[in-house]
């Protein structure tokens, strides 16, 4: 029994012994210049060698950061407290040296270098009285100096920042119809001498440019101040082979009743009414893309349109949510209920993903100022363009999964 107690005590003591931190032997450590022939000796610059002596080997990290050029050495499970590295032999070869605890279980030494170098060799030697971390630094020109891209990220042990391109993500194959509301003899809402029709046409033209730069084929229901009938707008989108119809508006309500952007999608409660109106107002080959209902009765046309809408309605709702998400990220002011259902004519199409975007309410002073501000419109254009591309990429991924 006594032997078992001793064995248990030894076993419990082993982890404590194993976790004893390593200590740096400052007196046995050094920074020295390495001469590679008489030319370097006389004219420089000369290579440097760092040799850190430890009472046992430990994991380590070595890297360079810039502005100014510094060598960073991280040592795991090493206690540097009480050490005076500025007394290390050859410390005058460096502009400065700092040390201390970095994060839990790690200590860090930062050495400001006299010139620009590359780490030509680094390794831990375990033979001899001490374990020894040797780092060879070879002089290089400022052009060839290759520190970590971000000193801030490197010193915080974070990944280097991604190299992002200014080129927007593209969406070849996507066809979008932009529908600038009102126009011609119908100016839409009016406030302070400003017409809704003019505001949304300007926005549509700016959005067309942004989408075009992203590889999107853009179709416009109107590109000037002219009147286009509501039902004709849906026909224009279908004839262009559009995947998406975005109808743009900036309405007016009594002061204080509404402000901020809103996205409307078709309200399923209006399905029956929409089907009847479509059947009455459109030619039979202008109800669902790729299908000709000539000679078919209204009941069959209605059933097939309802079937088509079971696919497009969730797409429209998903598109609306994506747009609102991008607007929120862009700091765009939103209505208290940013996604709503409605029975607007331009949303009736059973086969085209359709949304109506109220950019704001020109009856609201702030909204009107935003809509008249090119900088605000640029932010909104970017949000809508990015939301459209993001939705399209999700749709492509969803389609690929369904095909498997």
N, C-alpha and C positions, 0 to 999 in steps of 0.2 A: 504493500500500500504506500509505504514511504517512497519507494522507487517511482511509482506511478505519479505521485505528487511532484517529485523533482522533474520528471519528464514533461509534465504539463506546464510547470513553471518555465522550463527552458523553451518549450514551444511558444509560449506566450511572449517570451522575451525576444524571440528571433525577429518578428516584424519590426520591433522597436530598433533593433540593431541594424536591420536592413535599410530602414528609412532614415538613418543618421545622415544628414546632409554632407556633401563633399565640401572641403575647404580649399581655397586658393592659396598657394604658397607664393606670396609676393616676392620673397627674396630669391626664389628660383625661377621667376618669370622675367621676360625681357622683351624689348622692342629693339631690333638691330637693323642697320643698313646692310644690304647684301650687294657687294660689288661684282659686276659682270664685265671685267676688263677695265683697262686704264681710262677709256673714254668716259664711261659712266662715273668712274671714281672722280674724275676731274670736272666734267661738265654736267653730270647728272642728266635727268633725275635718276635716283638710285632705288632699287627694289627694297622693300621692307619685309622683315620677318617678325611675326608676333609669336611668342612661345609662352603659353600659360601653363604653369605647373599646378596640378591638383593632386590631392592625396588619394583620389580614386577616379577612374574614368566615369564620365557622365554623358548623356545625350546632349547635343549642342546644335545651334543654328548659327550660320554666318552669312551676312549679306551686306550690301552697300546701299547707302542712300545719299542723295545729293543735296546741294544748297544749304550748307556746305558739304563737301565730300566727307562721309563718315563711314567707318567700319562698325558694324553692330555684331556683337557676339552674345548669344543667349545660352545660358548654361542651366540645365535642368537639375533640380535637387541640389543646388549649390548655395551655400551661405556666404555672402560677401560682407556681412556686418563685421565691423571692427577692422576690416582690411583697409589699407591705404595704398591704392593702386598708383597714386601720383608719386610714390616712392619706388616704383618698379624701375629696374635698370633700363635706360634708354628712353624714359618717358619724355625727355626733351625733344625726341624725334617727332612727337605729336603736338598739334596745336592745343589740344585739350583732351581730357579723359574724365568720364563720368561713370558711375556704377551704382547699383542698388537693386532692390527687389523689383521685378517687373510685373509678374502676376503669380497667382498661387502656384508654388512649386518651381518657379523660374526666376533666375537672376539675370541682369543685363549689364553689359559693358559697352559704352559708346565711345569711340575714339575718333576725334576730329583729325583728319589726315592732312599732311602738308601739301598734297597734290592729288591729282586724279589717278586712280589705280584700278586694276581688276584683280579679283581673287584668282590667282593661278593655281593654287593648291591649298587644301585644308584637310586635316586629318588628325585623329587622336591616336597617339602612341601609348601603349600600355606596358612597355618593357622599361625596366629601370626602377629607380627609387620612387619616381612620381609618374603618374599619368600626365601626358603632355599634349595639349592642343596646339598644333602648329598651323599657322596661317601665313601663306606666302602671298605678298602683294606686289604685282608687277606694274610699273608706271605706264600709263597710256595717255594719249592726248585727250583734251576735253571733248573732242568729237567722238572718240572711241569709248569714252567713259559710259558705262551702262549700269546705272543704279536701278533700284526698284522704281517703277513708274511713279508711285506715290509714296513719298516719305511718310506722310501722315498715316496712310493705311499700313505701311510696313512696320512703323514703330508701334502701332496698336495691334499688330499681329492679325490684320484683316487682309482679305484677298485684294489684289490689285484691282483698281476700278476697270470696268469693261471699256474698251475703246468703241464708243458709239459713233456711228456715222450720221451726218446731217441728211443723208439721203432717206426719204421716207419709205416705210415698208410699202411694197407695191401689191396690187391686187388685179393682175391681168385676168381678163375673162369676165370681170364683174361689169354689168351694165346697170347704170342708175339713171332714172329720170327725175329731174328736179322740176317741181311745179311751183313757180312763183305765183301766189294767189292773186286773184282779181286782175285788173288791167283794163286798158281801153276806157270805155264809158263807166266802168265799175272801179272807182278808186279805192274801195275798201274802207277801212276805218281811217278817220282823219283827226289830227290833233296838232294845234299850233302851226297850221299851214303845211303839215307833212302828211303825205298819203301813204297808207299801208302798201299799196301796189308798187310804189316806187322803192320803198325800203326793202321789200322782200325780193324785188328783181335785182337790186344791187347785191344783196347777200347771195342770191342764187348764182350770179355771175362769178362772184369771188369763190364760192364753194366749188363751182365747176372747175376753176383753175386748180384749186388744191387737190381735188379728186383726180383730175387729169394728170397731175404730176406723180400720182401714185399708181398710174397705169389703168385707171378706171375709165371705161367708155361712158361718157355723160351725154344725156339727151335732155333737152329743155322743152317744156310744153309751150313756153313763150320766151323769146329773147329780146323783146321790145315791149313798148307800152301798147298792147293790143288785147282785145277781149277774146278769151277762149272759153267755150261752154264747159260746164263742170263735167258732163258725161264724156265730152271729147278728150279731156285731159287723160282719163283712164285709157281711152283708145290709143292715144299717142304713145303712152307708156308700153302698151301691149305690142303695138306695131314695131316698136324699137327693140323688142325682145328683152325688156327690162327685168332684172331680178328684184329691183327695189324701186318704189315710188316714194319720194319725199316731198310732201306738199308743205310749202313755207308760208307762214302767216304772222301777223303782228296785230292782234285784235285790240279792241277797246271796250272797256266796261266802265260803269260808273266809278268815279274816283274812290280808291281805297278798297275796291272789291277784289282786285286781282293784280298780281305782279309776278315776274319771274318766268322762266322758260317752262313750257309744258309740252309733253309728247302725247298725242292721241292715237289710239289704235281702234280698230273696228269693235263695236260692242256686239258680242254674240247674241244679245237679246233682240237685235234688229235683223237677224239673218233672214227671216221669212219676208219681211218688208223689202229688204235689199234685193232678194232674188226676184220678187215680183217686179220691182222697178227696172232691174237689169233686163229682164225678159221683155218688158214693154218698150224700153228706150234704145236698145242696142240690136244691131243685126245679129243673126244667129251665129255668124262666124266670129263675133266679137264678144263672146262671153267667157270662154276659157281658152287660153293659148293652145293651139294644136288640135282643137276639137271643133267640128262644124255641126251645129245642131239644126241645120236646115231640114225641115220636114218633121222635126220632133216637137212634141207638145210641151207646154210649160212645165208640167209635172216632172218629166224626165230631165229637162234643163235645170230645174230647181234642185233636183236630187243630186245631179252631177256637180253643180256649183257648191252645194253643201259639202259634198265629199271632198272637193278641192280645197275648201276653206278649212277643213280639219287639219290640213298640213300647213297652210299659209298663216293661219291665226297664231299658232305658237311661235312661228318665225317672226311675225310682226311684233308680238309681245316681247320676244327676246331681243329684237332689234331696238325696241323702245328702251328697254332696260340698259342695253349697252350704251346708247346715246346719253342717257341720263347719268350713267356712271362716268363717262368721259367728261361730261359737262361739270359734274361735281369735282372731279380731279382737277379740272382747269379753273376752278374758282368761279364758275358761272352761277349767278343767282337763279334758284329754282322756285317754282310754285310750291305751295304747301303740299299739293298732291301732284307730283311731277308726271305721273303716268295715269291717263284716264281713258275710259272708253267713250266712244261717240258714234253717231250714225251719219258722219259726213259723207257726201257723195264720193269724194276722191278715195275713200277708204273701202269702198264696196267691192273692189276687185277680188274675186275668189282665188285667183291664181298668181297674184303679185304681192310680195311682201310690201305693205303700205303703212306709212305713218304720216300724221300731220303734226308738224313742229311749229308751235307758237313760240317764236323767238322771244317774245315778251309782249307787254301790253302798252301800246303807245299812249294810252290814257294815264299811265303811270309816269311821273316825271323822270324817275331814275331809268326806267326801261327805255323811254324815248331818247334820253341822253346816250345810253349805251348803244342803241341801234344806229344813232347818228355818228358814233365814234369809230373810226377805222381800226383803232387798236383793240377795242372790245370785239368788234366784228371779226378781227383776225383770230382772237382767242376762241370765239365761238366756231368759226370755220374750222380751226384745227381740231376742236373737240368733236364736231360732227364728222369730219373726215376720218379721224382716228377711230371713232366709234363705228363708222361704216366698214372700215377695213378690218377692225377687230371682229365684228359680227360675221363678215364674209369668211375670215379665216376659221372661225368656229364652225360655220356651216360646212366648209370644205372638210374639216376634220370629222364632223358628224357624218357627212356623206360617205367618207372613206370607211368609217366603222360600220355603217349600215351595209356597205357592199361586201364586207367580209363574211 
